[in-house]
Amino acid sequence: MAEDRSFDTSTITTDTGSIKLREARIRWPVLIGSGIAIVAIALMAGLQATSALTRNAARQTDVVLAHVCAENELVKMRLSRQMPAIGDARVTCEQAGRGYEVAVAVTPTPNPQFRRVDAQVFDLQAQAPVLRLSTIVGRY
């Protein structure tokens, strides 16, 4: 079916002159097709926003659980009531059915009465870092 592309020409006369107007006759299928395209673009944008919110919620859950693991290791050091030995250690931690690995690094500070303790938490499945906490532990 051929599309009707005929034009009606109208003239408007003003004080400064006349202007010719053309009125195009557009068929309904063209309007419907462009309307569907606009709706499809809006739906895709909504899908991307929903996907971003889901990823953010999963990331927030991982960070909270990793924070619990890191805090547990740092509190263990504080409760031991002795100066932690300089060096690195790795400990596994399970929270809410998810596995994490906590890498604890103890390094000296300029003041020999204190040690810096870094706890970096990795996701066991992805082997990706999730969180890093640092603190200073002093001699009791």
Secondary structure, 3 states (H helix, E strand, C coil): CCCCCCEEEEEEEECCEEEEEEEECCCHHHHHHHHHHHHHHHHHHHHHHHHHHHHHHHHHHHHHHHHHHHHHHHHHHHHCCCCCCCEEEEEEEEECCEEEEEEEEEEECCCCCEEEEEEEEEECCCCEEEEEEEEEEECC
